[in-house]
Amino acid sequence: MNDQMNYQVSSNPHIRDKITTQGIMLLVIISLIPATVFGIFNFGLNAAILVIVTVASAVLAEYIMCKVLKKDVTIGDCSAALTGLLLALNLPPAAPWWIGVLGAFFAIVVVKMLFGGLGQNFMNPALGGRCFLILSFTTIMTNFAVPDVYTGATPLAAVKANGAYNVLDMVIGRTSGTIGETSMIAIVIGACFLILFDVITIRIPATYIITLVIFVTIFGGHGFDPTYISGHLAGGGLMLGAFYMATDYVTSPITRKGQYVYGVVLGLLTGIFRVFGPSAEGVSYAIIISNLLVPLIENMTLPKAFGKGGENA
């Protein structure tokens, strides 16, 4: 070895990219525009109010917590705005405005900031806020009726009850549901945007969706019924959760093998909740439970160090 070789020692990260946290968050927000616009078009003024109030509350909550904790104000990275938008898209369109405020403050203050801020939260903040609201205000959070628009049960509830549902309406979004989950087309357009710009990979969503399809085929009681399977894919929060919440950088595995394992766990849990649980849905709880398992999944799938039979991640 050349004794004259100079070594440069620096702290991590050692691999850098030109894109910033703000840039990533803005790309995700842009990708959600189709689902957001369609949700407001589909459900009307109250949906628009919920989106605006929830996003503003999330940003305000982070600003206040930064001041209280005497930390640099971080609202400029747009992560709080994204959390507020994702939470809003997971709310019933007829919910009162204060639901968005409470959910946003819980998501930012409790789930994110009290654990150290961006990068330190142990679960997806938007889903943490949604689950808090479901447990605290069950009646409001499970009421998807919108006067003069939709009055019946959600299509996913019809799938579970073996009732009538129209898959095409579910794909387009002419159904009841949360503000952002109804249009499968709008969500997939946004997801393609994220994949095209390398914000996310297809590994987690694809593994998640394929695992759920296999599960409902085996245990759903309908066998390989394309209509039944399509109902599970297009109904509820599967697509929104698979592409936007399950792929959250902070709460998903960084190893390639871990991402596949994570996707399988997500699919199994969602299938269990949907097929055997009392509720038709299950995506939010499946993602949160899987978030808690991420440290274990990463520990099990860490690549061996080079020089010790090493292999790539």
KOLVO-354823 format. One record per residue (C-alpha): residue in three letters; x, y, z. Coordinates in nm, 4 decimals. Layout:
+-----+----------+----------+----------+
!  aa !       c1 !       c2 !       c3 !
+-----+----------+----------+----------+
! Ala !        X !        Y !        Z !
...
+-----+----------+----------+----------+
//
This chain:
+-----+----------+----------+----------+
!  aa !       c1 !       c2 !       c3 !
+-----+----------+----------+----------+
! Met !   0.0000 !   0.0000 !   0.0000 !
! Asn !   0.1294 !   0.3428 !  -0.0867 !
! Asp !   0.2283 !   0.5194 !   0.2363 !
! Gln !   0.1732 !   0.8529 !   0.0638 !
! Met !  -0.1977 !   0.7822 !   0.0074 !
! Asn !  -0.4202 !   1.0454 !   0.1649 !
! Tyr !  -0.7382 !   0.9406 !   0.3405 !
! Gln !  -1.0326 !   1.1698 !   0.3888 !
! Val !  -1.2477 !   1.0934 !   0.6904 !
! Ser !  -1.5920 !   1.2469 !   0.7170 !
! Ser !  -1.9189 !   1.1773 !   0.8916 !
! Asn !  -2.2051 !   1.0008 !   0.7163 !
! Pro !  -2.3887 !   1.0081 !   0.4854 !
! His !  -2.1158 !   0.9070 !   0.2428 !
! Ile !  -2.3483 !   0.8741 !  -0.0572 !
! Arg !  -2.5270 !   1.1941 !  -0.1442 !
! Asp !  -2.7853 !   1.3060 !  -0.3945 !
! Lys !  -2.8691 !   1.6481 !  -0.5307 !
! Ile !  -3.2365 !   1.6177 !  -0.4399 !
! Thr !  -3.3301 !   1.7643 !  -0.1019 !
! Thr !  -3.5884 !   1.6635 !   0.1556 !
! Gln !  -3.7969 !   1.9596 !   0.0442 !
! Gly !  -3.7665 !   1.8460 !  -0.3168 !
! Ile !  -3.8884 !   1.4961 !  -0.2338 !
! Met !  -4.1800 !   1.6254 !  -0.0288 !
! Leu !  -4.2833 !   1.8639 !  -0.3048 !
! Leu !  -4.2750 !   1.5833 !  -0.5619 !
! Val !  -4.5023 !   1.3717 !  -0.3421 !
! Ile !  -4.7392 !   1.6646 !  -0.2888 !
! Ile !  -4.7499 !   1.7257 !  -0.6654 !
! Ser !  -4.8235 !   1.3574 !  -0.7255 !
! Leu !  -5.1225 !   1.3819 !  -0.4905 !
! Ile !  -5.2840 !   1.6642 !  -0.6879 !
! Pro !  -5.4946 !   1.4296 !  -0.9079 !
! Ala !  -5.6408 !   1.2461 !  -0.6068 !
! Thr !  -5.6935 !   1.5716 !  -0.4172 !
! Val !  -5.8624 !   1.7520 !  -0.7059 !
! Phe !  -6.0836 !   1.4545 !  -0.7825 !
! Gly !  -6.1789 !   1.4179 !  -0.4145 !
! Ile !  -6.2856 !   1.7822 !  -0.3960 !
! Phe !  -6.4695 !   1.7548 !  -0.7280 !
! Asn !  -6.6393 !   1.4346 !  -0.6136 !
! Phe !  -6.7425 !   1.5442 !  -0.2646 !
! Gly !  -6.7733 !   1.9216 !  -0.2791 !
! Leu !  -6.6937 !   2.2235 !  -0.0652 !
! Asn !  -6.6589 !   2.0523 !   0.2725 !
! Ala !  -6.3861 !   1.8273 !   0.1322 !
! Ala !  -6.1949 !   2.1353 !   0.0154 !
! Ile !  -6.2321 !   2.2960 !   0.3587 !
! Leu !  -6.1032 !   1.9795 !   0.5277 !
! Val !  -5.7976 !   1.9659 !   0.3036 !
! Ile !  -5.7080 !   2.3311 !   0.3604 !
! Val !  -5.7693 !   2.3249 !   0.7369 !
! Thr !  -5.5836 !   1.9977 !   0.7924 !
! Val !  -5.2754 !   2.1036 !   0.5945 !
! Ala !  -5.2658 !   2.4436 !   0.7650 !
! Ser !  -5.3057 !   2.2839 !   1.1082 !
! Ala !  -5.0193 !   2.0412 !   1.0458 !
! Val !  -4.7868 !   2.3230 !   0.9410 !
! Leu !  -4.8942 !   2.5375 !   1.2382 !
! Ala !  -4.8477 !   2.2477 !   1.4812 !
! Glu !  -4.4905 !   2.1905 !   1.3623 !
! Tyr !  -4.4113 !   2.5609 !   1.3801 !
! Ile !  -4.5410 !   2.5833 !   1.7380 !
! Met !  -4.3522 !   2.2706 !   1.8471 !
! Cys !  -4.0277 !   2.3968 !   1.6947 !
! Lys !  -4.0660 !   2.7187 !   1.8926 !
! Val !  -4.1616 !   2.5385 !   2.2144 !
! Leu !  -3.8713 !   2.2948 !   2.1849 !
! Lys !  -3.6370 !   2.5791 !   2.0797 !
! Lys !  -3.5418 !   2.4043 !   1.7575 !
! Asp !  -3.4897 !   2.5436 !   1.4114 !
! Val !  -3.8231 !   2.5878 !   1.2356 !
! Thr !  -3.8528 !   2.3007 !   0.9880 !
! Ile !  -4.1802 !   2.3760 !   0.8124 !
! Gly !  -3.9805 !   2.4762 !   0.5040 !
! Asp !  -3.9012 !   2.1128 !   0.4253 !
! Cys !  -4.2743 !   2.0645 !   0.3433 !
! Ser !  -4.2962 !   1.7390 !   0.5421 !
! Ala !  -4.5643 !   1.8839 !   0.7714 !
! Ala !  -4.7678 !   1.9997 !   0.4727 !
! Leu !  -4.7429 !   1.6513 !   0.3211 !
! Thr !  -4.8512 !   1.4903 !   0.6494 !
! Gly !  -5.1510 !   1.7220 !   0.6640 !
! Leu !  -5.2456 !   1.6481 !   0.3034 !
! Leu !  -5.2212 !   1.2702 !   0.3492 !
! Leu !  -5.4273 !   1.2910 !   0.6663 !
! Ala !  -5.6906 !   1.5039 !   0.4917 !
! Leu !  -5.7168 !   1.2531 !   0.2072 !
! Asn !  -5.7846 !   0.9841 !   0.4680 !
! Leu !  -6.0774 !   1.1722 !   0.6247 !
! Pro !  -6.4496 !   1.1255 !   0.5499 !
! Pro !  -6.5583 !   1.4134 !   0.3250 !
! Ala !  -6.8491 !   1.5133 !   0.5511 !
! Ala !  -6.6403 !   1.5283 !   0.8708 !
! Pro !  -6.6405 !   1.8591 !   1.0628 !
! Trp !  -6.3381 !   2.0861 !   1.0155 !
! Trp !  -6.2157 !   2.0418 !   1.3739 !
! Ile !  -6.1526 !   1.6728 !   1.3072 !
! Gly !  -5.8772 !   1.7788 !   1.0694 !
! Val !  -5.7294 !   2.0125 !   1.3300 !
! Leu !  -5.7198 !   1.7482 !   1.6048 !
! Gly !  -5.5819 !   1.4814 !   1.3755 !
! Ala !  -5.3116 !   1.7109 !   1.2395 !
! Phe !  -5.1960 !   1.8201 !   1.5853 !
! Phe !  -5.1820 !   1.4582 !   1.7061 !
! Ala !  -4.9909 !   1.3489 !   1.3956 !
! Ile !  -4.7335 !   1.6273 !   1.4204 !
! Val !  -4.7007 !   1.6807 !   1.7958 !
! Val !  -4.7321 !   1.3258 !   1.9306 !
! Val !  -4.6209 !   1.0992 !   1.6484 !
! Lys !  -4.3555 !   1.3208 !   1.4892 !
! Met !  -4.2153 !   1.6023 !   1.7029 !
! Leu !  -4.2135 !   1.4348 !   2.0460 !
! Phe !  -3.9963 !   1.1613 !   1.8965 !
! Gly !  -3.7433 !   1.4034 !   1.7529 !
! Gly !  -3.8991 !   1.5301 !   1.4319 !
! Leu !  -3.8575 !   1.4143 !   1.0741 !
! Gly !  -3.6592 !   1.0932 !   1.0548 !
! Gln !  -3.7239 !   0.9909 !   1.4156 !
! Asn !  -4.0941 !   0.9003 !   1.4110 !
! Phe !  -4.1693 !   0.5308 !   1.4639 !
! Met !  -4.4866 !   0.5234 !   1.2548 !
! Asn !  -4.6358 !   0.7168 !   0.9675 !
! Pro !  -4.7637 !   1.0422 !   1.1247 !
! Ala !  -5.0659 !   1.0783 !   0.8951 !
! Leu !  -5.1863 !   0.7263 !   0.9710 !
! Gly !  -5.1108 !   0.7748 !   1.3387 !
! Gly !  -5.3389 !   1.0785 !   1.3321 !
! Arg !  -5.6092 !   0.8892 !   1.1431 !
! Cys !  -5.6060 !   0.5935 !   1.3833 !
! Phe !  -5.6237 !   0.8339 !   1.6781 !
! Leu !  -5.9330 !   0.9907 !   1.5237 !
! Ile !  -6.0930 !   0.6528 !   1.4493 !
! Leu !  -6.0471 !   0.5397 !   1.8081 !
! Ser !  -6.1634 !   0.8735 !   1.9529 !
! Phe !  -6.4454 !   0.9659 !   1.7132 !
! Thr !  -6.5529 !   0.6361 !   1.5609 !
! Thr !  -6.8982 !   0.7510 !   1.4511 !
! Ile !  -6.7654 !   1.0539 !   1.2631 !
! Met !  -6.4726 !   0.8674 !   1.1080 !
! Thr !  -6.6883 !   0.5811 !   0.9803 !
! Asn !  -6.9662 !   0.7958 !   0.8368 !
! Phe !  -6.9024 !   0.8231 !   0.4626 !
! Ala !  -7.2468 !   0.9485 !   0.3641 !
! Val !  -7.2436 !   1.2815 !   0.1825 !
! Pro !  -7.5848 !   1.4522 !   0.1521 !
! Asp !  -7.7067 !   1.4749 !  -0.2062 !
! Val !  -7.3997 !   1.2826 !  -0.3296 !
! Tyr !  -7.3545 !   0.9378 !  -0.1683 !
! Thr !  -7.5742 !   0.7877 !   0.1005 !
! Gly !  -7.5014 !   0.4128 !   0.1002 !
! Ala !  -7.2232 !   0.2011 !   0.2436 !
! Thr !  -6.8762 !   0.2101 !   0.0904 !
! Pro !  -6.8082 !  -0.0365 !  -0.1920 !
! Leu !  -6.5535 !  -0.2182 !   0.0235 !
! Ala !  -6.8235 !  -0.2792 !   0.2842 !
! Ala !  -7.0367 !  -0.4251 !   0.0044 !
! Val !  -6.7479 !  -0.6496 !  -0.0984 !
! Lys !  -6.7184 !  -0.7821 !   0.2550 !
! Ala !  -7.0951 !  -0.8313 !   0.2886 !
! Asn !  -7.1225 !  -0.9999 !  -0.0525 !
! Gly !  -7.3451 !  -0.7147 !  -0.1636 !
! Ala !  -7.3690 !  -0.5335 !  -0.4963 !
! Tyr !  -7.0866 !  -0.3087 !  -0.6109 !
! Asn !  -6.9634 !  -0.1682 !  -0.9411 !
! Val !  -6.5908 !  -0.2172 !  -1.0017 !
! Leu !  -6.5798 !   0.0445 !  -1.2791 !
! Asp !  -6.7264 !   0.3057 !  -1.0455 !
! Met !  -6.4637 !   0.2091 !  -0.7878 !
! Val !  -6.1816 !   0.2468 !  -1.0403 !
! Ile !  -6.3067 !   0.5850 !  -1.1605 !
! Gly !  -6.4050 !   0.7051 !  -0.8142 !
! Arg !  -6.7814 !   0.7467 !  -0.8358 !
! Thr !  -6.8248 !   0.5998 !  -0.4881 !
! Ser !  -6.8296 !   0.6913 !  -0.1223 !
! Gly !  -6.5132 !   0.6733 !   0.0847 !
! Thr !  -6.2477 !   0.9057 !   0.2226 !
! Ile !  -6.1571 !   1.2187 !   0.0269 !
! Gly !  -5.8531 !   1.0753 !  -0.1469 !
! Glu !  -5.9070 !   0.7016 !  -0.1698 !
! Thr !  -6.1996 !   0.6682 !  -0.4089 !
! Ser !  -6.0352 !   0.7171 !  -0.7495 !
! Met !  -5.7944 !   0.4344 !  -0.8254 !
! Ile !  -5.7049 !   0.6045 !  -1.1536 !
! Ala !  -5.6033 !   0.9313 !  -0.9848 !
! Ile !  -5.3887 !   0.7487 !  -0.7289 !
! Val !  -5.2138 !   0.5339 !  -0.9906 !
! Ile !  -5.1381 !   0.8441 !  -1.2005 !
! Gly !  -4.9688 !   1.0000 !  -0.8980 !
! Ala !  -4.7865 !   0.6752 !  -0.8182 !
! Cys !  -4.6493 !   0.6539 !  -1.1741 !
! Phe !  -4.5203 !   1.0090 !  -1.1321 !
! Leu !  -4.3346 !   0.9088 !  -0.8148 !
! Ile !  -4.1848 !   0.5989 !  -0.9768 !
! Leu !  -4.0812 !   0.7971 !  -1.2858 !
! Phe !  -3.8928 !   1.0475 !  -1.0689 !
! Asp !  -3.7370 !   0.7711 !  -0.8545 !
! Val !  -3.9067 !   0.8957 !  -0.5400 !
! Ile !  -4.0312 !   0.5424 !  -0.4649 !
! Thr !  -3.9680 !   0.1957 !  -0.6054 !
! Ile !  -4.2334 !  -0.0550 !  -0.6991 !
! Arg !  -4.1001 !  -0.3217 !  -0.4590 !
! Ile !  -4.3122 !  -0.2467 !  -0.1520 !
! Pro !  -4.6421 !  -0.1614 !  -0.3296 !
! Ala !  -4.6164 !  -0.4569 !  -0.5694 !
! Thr !  -4.5316 !  -0.7076 !  -0.2963 !
! Tyr !  -4.8078 !  -0.5661 !  -0.0756 !
! Ile !  -5.0750 !  -0.5852 !  -0.3477 !
! Ile !  -4.9729 !  -0.9288 !  -0.4787 !
! Thr !  -4.9702 !  -1.0742 !  -0.1255 !
! Leu !  -5.3190 !  -0.9374 !  -0.0572 !
! Val !  -5.4487 !  -1.0818 !  -0.3859 !
! Ile !  -5.3115 !  -1.4253 !  -0.2957 !
! Phe !  -5.4565 !  -1.4004 !   0.0567 !
! Val !  -5.8101 !  -1.3042 !  -0.0472 !
! Thr !  -5.8029 !  -1.5680 !  -0.3217 !
! Ile !  -5.7239 !  -1.8390 !  -0.0681 !
! Phe !  -5.9239 !  -1.7190 !   0.2311 !
! Gly !  -6.1867 !  -1.4818 !   0.0872 !
! Gly !  -6.4343 !  -1.7585 !   0.0118 !
! His !  -6.4679 !  -1.6669 !  -0.3563 !
! Gly !  -6.1653 !  -1.8410 !  -0.5019 !
! Phe !  -6.0019 !  -1.6669 !  -0.7956 !
! Asp !  -6.2941 !  -1.4365 !  -0.8683 !
! Pro !  -6.1692 !  -1.1352 !  -1.0716 !
! Thr !  -6.4626 !  -0.9174 !  -0.9643 !
! Tyr !  -6.4116 !  -0.9930 !  -0.5946 !
! Ile !  -6.0359 !  -0.9383 !  -0.6189 !
! Ser !  -6.0869 !  -0.6140 !  -0.8128 !
! Gly !  -6.3213 !  -0.4966 !  -0.5385 !
! His !  -6.0436 !  -0.5397 !  -0.2828 !
! Leu !  -5.7895 !  -0.3640 !  -0.5037 !
! Ala !  -6.0029 !  -0.0660 !  -0.6047 !
! Gly !  -6.1996 !  -0.0315 !  -0.2800 !
! Gly !  -6.0861 !   0.1340 !   0.0405 !
! Gly !  -5.7433 !   0.2755 !   0.1090 !
! Leu !  -5.5256 !   0.0013 !  -0.0408 !
! Met !  -5.3830 !   0.1976 !  -0.3330 !
! Leu !  -5.3354 !   0.5196 !  -0.1357 !
! Gly !  -5.1743 !   0.3260 !   0.1483 !
! Ala !  -4.9557 !   0.1033 !  -0.0700 !
! Phe !  -4.8018 !   0.3823 !  -0.2776 !
! Tyr !  -4.7990 !   0.6727 !  -0.0317 !
! Met !  -4.7928 !   0.5568 !   0.3308 !
! Ala !  -4.6255 !   0.2154 !   0.3131 !
! Thr !  -4.3360 !   0.3622 !   0.1130 !
! Asp !  -4.2589 !   0.6359 !   0.3666 !
! Tyr !  -3.8779 !   0.6566 !   0.3862 !
! Val !  -3.8634 !   0.6864 !   0.7638 !
! Thr !  -4.0949 !   0.3996 !   0.8556 !
! Ser !  -4.0160 !   0.1426 !   0.5860 !
! Pro !  -3.7107 !  -0.0858 !   0.5563 !
! Ile !  -3.4007 !   0.0350 !   0.3719 !
! Thr !  -3.2773 !  -0.3127 !   0.2727 !
! Arg !  -3.4067 !  -0.4640 !  -0.0497 !
! Lys !  -3.4928 !  -0.7989 !   0.1079 !
! Gly !  -3.6517 !  -0.6156 !   0.3972 !
! Gln !  -3.8803 !  -0.4260 !   0.1625 !
! Tyr !  -4.0091 !  -0.7519 !   0.0174 !
! Val !  -4.0649 !  -0.8959 !   0.3652 !
! Tyr !  -4.2354 !  -0.5728 !   0.4702 !
! Gly !  -4.4673 !  -0.5905 !   0.1688 !
! Val !  -4.5621 !  -0.9491 !   0.2486 !
! Val !  -4.6388 !  -0.8568 !   0.6118 !
! Leu !  -4.8534 !  -0.5655 !   0.4938 !
! Gly !  -5.0506 !  -0.7880 !   0.2579 !
! Leu !  -5.1048 !  -1.0591 !   0.5181 !
! Leu !  -5.2191 !  -0.8161 !   0.7871 !
! Thr !  -5.4519 !  -0.6300 !   0.5512 !
! Gly !  -5.5997 !  -0.9606 !   0.4356 !
! Ile !  -5.6536 !  -1.0781 !   0.7923 !
! Phe !  -5.8229 !  -0.7522 !   0.8910 !
! Arg !  -6.0428 !  -0.7428 !   0.5814 !
! Val !  -6.1438 !  -1.1085 !   0.5624 !
! Phe !  -6.1605 !  -1.2060 !   0.9291 !
! Gly !  -6.1959 !  -0.8719 !   1.1072 !
! Pro !  -6.5201 !  -0.6918 !   1.1940 !
! Ser !  -6.4386 !  -0.3971 !   0.9655 !
! Ala !  -6.4184 !  -0.3959 !   0.5877 !
! Glu !  -6.0948 !  -0.1947 !   0.5928 !
! Gly !  -5.7576 !  -0.2686 !   0.7502 !
! Val !  -5.4903 !  -0.0780 !   0.5600 !
! Ser !  -5.4152 !   0.1856 !   0.8253 !
! Tyr !  -5.3673 !  -0.0620 !   1.1090 !
! Ala !  -5.1705 !  -0.2984 !   0.8840 !
! Ile !  -4.9239 !  -0.0230 !   0.7943 !
! Ile !  -4.8846 !   0.0992 !   1.1525 !
! Ile !  -4.8218 !  -0.2522 !   1.2879 !
! Ser !  -4.5756 !  -0.3158 !   1.0053 !
! Asn !  -4.4012 !   0.0148 !   1.0874 !
! Leu !  -4.3390 !  -0.1179 !   1.4378 !
! Leu !  -4.1874 !  -0.4347 !   1.2920 !
! Val !  -3.9444 !  -0.2501 !   1.0627 !
! Pro !  -3.6457 !  -0.2577 !   1.3068 !
! Leu !  -3.6844 !  -0.6354 !   1.3388 !
! Ile !  -3.7244 !  -0.6785 !   0.9622 !
! Glu !  -3.4131 !  -0.4713 !   0.8940 !
! Asn !  -3.2133 !  -0.6617 !   1.1547 !
! Met !  -3.3104 !  -0.9912 !   0.9892 !
! Thr !  -3.2294 !  -0.8731 !   0.6375 !
! Leu !  -2.9093 !  -0.6728 !   0.6843 !
! Pro !  -2.6483 !  -0.7691 !   0.4240 !
! Lys !  -2.3274 !  -0.9291 !   0.5441 !
! Ala !  -2.0265 !  -0.7017 !   0.5658 !
! Phe !  -1.7807 !  -0.7212 !   0.2791 !
! Gly !  -1.4921 !  -0.9525 !   0.3669 !
! Lys !  -1.7225 !  -1.1843 !   0.5610 !
! Gly !  -1.9017 !  -1.3537 !   0.2779 !
! Gly !  -2.0576 !  -1.0171 !   0.2017 !
! Glu !  -2.3448 !  -0.9616 !  -0.0351 !
! Asn !  -2.5399 !  -0.6657 !  -0.1656 !
! Ala !  -2.8457 !  -0.5307 !   0.0181 !
+-----+----------+----------+----------+
//
